[in-house]
Amino acid sequence: MKKIKWIVLPYIVMGICIAIGLVIGMAPELLGDVIPRHGVIGRMLTAANHRKIQDSQHTEMVVPDYVRRVVTLGTGTVDLVGAAGEPYVVATDGSPYVSSTEIKGRAQPTVESIKAYEPDVVIAPETTPPGLVASLRAAGIPVFIYTLKDSLKDVTLNTKQVAKLFNSTSAESSINSSVMHVKKQVEPHKNDVKPVIVLYNPTHGLYRSGVLRDMIEMIHGIDGAGNLKIIERGKDPNVLSDVWDYRASYPTFNMQENMGTKADLIRINPDVIFVPTIYSVKQPEYKQDIDAIMHDPELQNVTAVKKGYVYPINDMHIMSYSSWMYYEMEQMSKWLYGDWSYKNYVKYQSVPAN
């Protein structure tokens, strides 16, 4: 009897080993926190299976099935990645981002610095120096480039493309959720007069971009900054000369280089002003930006100021070029049509069309 047990035992052990191997082969992420990516076994597991993927410039690259170490470059890239794979960002180049996750690694824009973090892939905007991209790829590091086209549609496409690196659908779900909530807020007011809306901060100026135009139109508004028309002859030198469709002349998203002025704001005379600021319900910092507008003697005849339709929104969300922009669009729709009622804020009153 004992002899039979000793004969069977090796087969049992072999069966257990095969089962463990199958589990590892089919779902290596189960051991992601147990076996470090940089360890010998970790390398073997993550390198076992690879797949081809294209970035926004249609450059094909090979990445592991199990992408878990990412270095990001460029402003807002962490936020773009964050919707799908934020926990796996091991380092960034120090550009500002909204992410609540602390990313301790700070990479320099050099091959040596980036390579030290052993990334599965580097994710960067098209504004990244071509020489750096070429050097990283020559060093065997895949570089996923995304475009910065000035439309909400392109924000969505980039978010979805980056999410494919992680086989994730959470980003798409987040965007769809925000869009659904916006439509739900707007639907009862679709026959109302559309308010003229602008984004203005007294320190930075008047925000203008195609992305913002898309957001304002989705919340049933008119983009005041987009419709501003100023003649060249005899115009005020302090007023920004406008382009009817700024996507035509500014196809690349760069809100900071396309700011208007207080004089523009006065000419537009918006019904509603959203103020990009350091905004959180529990933090008072945004109050100073709101008060600077409400108490500015030069703005007392602006409709939004007279009626008190001046509301704070999160500046980092607006500037992130990621699914956070959809979240902020949702917040704007709540200010206009939702049930928010904060102390010292006058609720916007939508006007039915005749």
C-alpha positions in Angstrom: 0.0 0.0 0.0 2.8 2.4 1.0 4.6 1.5 -2.3 1.5 2.6 -4.3 1.4 5.9 -2.5 5.0 6.6 -3.3 4.4 5.8 -7.0 1.3 8.1 -7.1 2.9 11.0 -5.2 5.2 12.3 -8.0 2.2 12.4 -10.3 0.2 14.4 -7.8 3.0 16.9 -7.4 3.4 17.1 -11.2 -0.3 17.8 -11.5 -0.2 20.6 -9.0 2.8 22.2 -10.8 1.0 22.0 -14.1 -2.1 23.6 -12.6 0.0 26.4 -11.1 1.7 26.9 -14.4 -1.6 27.2 -16.2 -2.9 29.7 -13.7 0.3 31.8 -14.1 0.2 31.6 -17.9 -3.5 32.6 -18.2 -3.6 35.2 -15.5 -0.1 36.5 -14.4 -1.7 39.6 -12.9 -2.8 37.4 -10.0 0.8 37.4 -8.9 1.5 41.1 -9.7 1.9 42.0 -6.0 3.7 38.8 -5.1 6.4 38.6 -7.7 8.0 42.0 -8.5 8.2 43.0 -12.2 11.9 43.6 -12.0 12.7 40.2 -10.4 13.9 37.3 -12.5 10.6 35.3 -12.2 8.6 38.5 -12.7 10.5 39.2 -16.0 9.8 35.7 -17.2 6.1 35.9 -16.5 5.5 39.4 -18.0 7.7 38.6 -21.0 6.0 35.3 -21.7 3.3 36.9 -23.9 3.4 40.0 -26.0 1.0 41.8 -28.4 1.2 44.4 -31.0 -0.5 47.8 -30.6 -0.6 51.1 -32.5 -0.4 54.5 -31.0 -2.2 57.6 -32.2 0.4 58.1 -35.0 -0.2 54.6 -36.2 3.3 53.5 -35.0 3.2 49.8 -34.2 5.0 48.5 -31.2 5.2 45.3 -29.1 4.2 45.5 -25.5 3.7 42.8 -22.8 0.2 41.4 -22.4 0.7 42.4 -18.8 1.6 46.1 -18.9 2.3 47.2 -15.4 5.3 49.6 -15.4 4.7 52.9 -17.2 6.7 56.2 -17.4 4.7 59.2 -18.5 6.0 62.4 -20.1 4.1 65.7 -20.7 1.5 67.7 -19.0 -1.6 65.8 -18.1 -0.3 62.4 -19.3 -0.7 60.9 -15.9 -4.4 61.8 -15.9 -4.8 60.3 -19.4 -3.2 57.1 -18.2 -4.9 57.3 -14.8 -8.3 56.5 -16.1 -7.0 53.0 -17.1 -3.7 52.2 -15.4 -2.8 54.9 -12.9 -1.4 52.4 -10.3 1.2 51.3 -12.8 2.8 54.7 -13.4 6.2 54.2 -11.8 7.5 57.7 -12.8 6.6 60.9 -14.5 8.7 63.9 -15.7 7.2 66.1 -13.1 4.5 67.7 -15.2 1.3 68.7 -13.2 -1.4 66.2 -13.0 -4.7 65.7 -11.2 -4.1 62.2 -10.0 -4.7 61.6 -6.3 -2.2 58.8 -6.3 1.3 59.8 -5.2 3.9 59.0 -7.8 7.3 59.1 -6.2 9.4 58.6 -9.3 10.5 61.6 -11.2 12.3 60.9 -14.5 14.4 63.2 -16.4 13.8 63.4 -20.2 16.8 61.3 -21.0 17.1 57.7 -22.1 19.3 56.8 -19.0 16.8 58.2 -16.5 13.8 56.7 -18.1 15.4 53.3 -18.7 16.3 53.1 -15.0 12.7 52.7 -14.2 12.4 49.6 -16.5 9.2 50.7 -18.1 7.1 48.3 -20.2 6.1 51.4 -22.2 6.6 55.2 -22.2 3.4 57.2 -22.8 3.9 60.8 -24.2 2.3 63.5 -26.2 3.2 64.3 -29.8 5.0 67.4 -28.6 7.8 65.2 -27.1 11.1 65.9 -28.9 11.4 63.4 -31.8 15.1 62.8 -30.9 14.1 61.5 -27.4 11.4 59.3 -28.9 13.8 57.8 -31.4 16.5 57.2 -28.8 14.1 55.5 -26.5 12.8 53.2 -29.2 16.4 52.5 -30.3 17.1 51.4 -26.7 14.3 48.9 -27.0 11.7 50.9 -25.0 8.2 51.1 -26.6 7.0 54.7 -26.8 3.2 55.3 -27.2 2.5 58.7 -28.7 -0.9 60.4 -28.4 -2.1 63.4 -30.3 -3.4 66.7 -28.7 -6.1 67.6 -31.2 -8.4 70.4 -30.0 -11.7 68.5 -29.6 -13.6 66.5 -27.0 -13.9 63.7 -29.5 -10.1 63.4 -29.6 -9.9 63.4 -25.8 -12.2 60.4 -25.9 -10.3 58.6 -28.7 -7.0 59.1 -26.9 -8.4 57.9 -23.6 -9.7 54.7 -25.2 -6.5 54.1 -27.1 -4.3 54.4 -24.0 -6.8 52.2 -22.1 -6.1 49.4 -24.6 -2.5 49.2 -23.3 -4.1 47.9 -20.0 -7.0 46.0 -21.5 -9.2 48.3 -19.5 -12.7 49.6 -20.1 -12.9 51.7 -17.0 -12.0 54.9 -18.8 -14.8 54.4 -21.4 -17.3 53.6 -18.6 -16.3 56.8 -16.8 -16.8 58.9 -19.9 -20.1 57.3 -20.7 -21.3 57.8 -17.2 -20.5 61.5 -17.3 -22.2 62.0 -20.7 -25.3 60.1 -19.5 -25.5 62.4 -16.4 -25.1 65.5 -18.5 -27.8 64.4 -20.9 -30.1 63.7 -18.0 -29.5 67.2 -16.6 -29.9 68.9 -19.9 -32.9 67.0 -21.3 -35.6 69.0 -19.4 -34.1 72.3 -20.7 -33.6 71.4 -24.3 -36.2 73.9 -25.4 -34.9 76.7 -23.1 -32.9 79.7 -24.3 -29.2 78.7 -24.4 -27.1 80.7 -22.0 -23.9 82.4 -23.3 -21.1 80.8 -21.2 -17.4 81.6 -20.7 -14.6 80.3 -18.6 -12.7 83.2 -16.9 -10.2 83.5 -14.1 -9.1 87.0 -13.1 -5.4 85.9 -12.9 -5.2 83.8 -16.1 -7.7 85.4 -18.4 -10.4 84.1 -20.7 -10.1 80.4 -21.6 -10.6 79.5 -25.2 -10.3 76.1 -27.0 -12.3 73.8 -29.2 -12.5 71.3 -26.3 -14.2 73.9 -24.2 -16.6 74.8 -27.1 -17.6 71.2 -27.3 -18.2 71.0 -23.5 -20.3 74.2 -23.5 -22.4 73.0 -26.4 -23.0 69.6 -24.7 -24.4 71.4 -21.6 -26.8 73.3 -23.8 -24.8 76.5 -23.9 -23.3 79.0 -26.4 -19.5 79.4 -26.2 -19.2 83.2 -25.8 -15.4 83.2 -26.4 -15.8 81.3 -29.7 -18.4 83.7 -31.0 -16.6 86.9 -30.2 -16.0 88.9 -33.3 -13.6 91.9 -33.3 -12.7 94.0 -36.4 -9.0 94.6 -37.0 -9.4 98.3 -37.9 -9.6 100.5 -34.8 -9.8 97.6 -32.3 -8.7 98.0 -28.7 -5.1 96.7 -28.5 -5.9 95.1 -25.2 -8.6 92.9 -26.7 -7.7 89.6 -28.3 -8.4 89.4 -32.0 -10.6 86.4 -32.5 -10.7 83.5 -34.9 -14.2 82.2 -35.7 -13.2 78.6 -35.4 -10.0 78.4 -33.4 -9.6 74.7 -34.3 -8.8 75.9 -37.8 -5.8 78.0 -36.6 -5.1 76.1 -33.4 -5.6 72.4 -34.2 -3.4 71.4 -31.3 -4.8 71.6 -27.8 -3.0 74.3 -25.9 -5.4 76.3 -23.8 -2.7 78.4 -22.0 -1.5 80.0 -25.3 -5.0 81.0 -26.4 -6.2 83.2 -23.6 -8.5 86.2 -23.9 -8.7 89.3 -21.6 -11.0 91.1 -19.2 -11.9 93.4 -22.1 -13.0 90.3 -24.1 -15.2 89.2 -21.2 -16.9 92.6 -21.0 -17.6 92.6 -24.8 -19.0 89.1 -24.6 -21.3 89.9 -21.7 -22.0 86.3 -20.8 -25.0 84.9 -18.9 -22.8 82.5 -17.0 -19.2 82.6 -15.9 -17.4 79.4 -14.8 -14.2 80.2 -12.9 -11.4 77.6 -13.3 -9.8 77.7 -9.8 -8.4 75.6 -7.0 -11.9 74.2 -6.3 -13.0 71.7 -3.8 -16.2 71.8 -1.8 -14.2 71.6 1.5 -11.6 74.2 0.6 -12.0 78.0 0.7 -9.2 78.9 -1.7 -11.5 79.4 -4.7 -13.5 82.1 -2.9 -10.8 84.7 -3.7 -11.1 84.1 -7.4 -14.9 84.3 -7.2 -14.9 87.5 -5.1 -12.3 89.1 -7.4 -14.9 88.8 -10.2 -18.0 89.6 -8.2 -16.5 92.8 -6.6 -14.6 94.1 -9.7 -16.0 97.5 -10.5 -15.4 97.1 -14.2 -17.5 93.9 -14.3 -20.6 95.1 -12.5 -22.6 95.5 -15.7 -21.8 92.0 -17.0 -25.0 89.9 -16.9 -23.5 86.9 -15.1 -22.1 89.2 -12.3 -25.3 91.2 -11.9 -27.4 88.0 -11.5 -24.7 86.1 -9.5 -24.3 83.3 -12.1 -20.6 82.9 -11.3 -19.5 79.4 -10.4 -16.2 77.7 -9.5 -14.9 74.6 -11.3 -11.7 72.7 -11.0 -8.9 74.2 -13.1 -6.8 71.1 -13.1 -9.7 69.0 -14.4 -10.3 71.4 -17.2 -6.6 71.5 -18.2 -6.0 67.8 -17.9 -7.0 66.6 -21.5 -8.4 63.4 -20.1 -11.6 61.9 -18.8 -11.4 64.4 -16.0 -12.7 67.0 -18.5 -15.9 65.0 -18.8 -16.3 64.9 -15.1 -15.9 68.7 -15.0 -18.4 69.1 -17.8 -20.8 67.1 -15.6 -20.1 69.5 -12.7 -20.9 72.5 -15.0 -24.2 70.9 -16.0 -25.1 70.5 -12.3 -24.4 74.2 -11.6 -26.8 75.0 -14.4 -29.6 72.4 -14.2 -28.9 70.2 -11.2 -30.1 70.3 -7.6 -26.9 71.9 -6.2 -27.6 74.6 -3.7 -24.5 76.0 -2.0 -24.6 78.8 0.5 -23.9 82.3 -1.0 -24.5 81.0 -4.6 -27.4 82.1 -6.6 -28.9 79.1 -8.6 -29.0 79.6 -12.3 -32.5 80.1 -13.7 -33.0 78.7 -17.1 -35.4 80.6 -19.3 -37.9 78.8 -21.6 -37.8 79.7 -25.3 -40.8 81.5 -26.7 
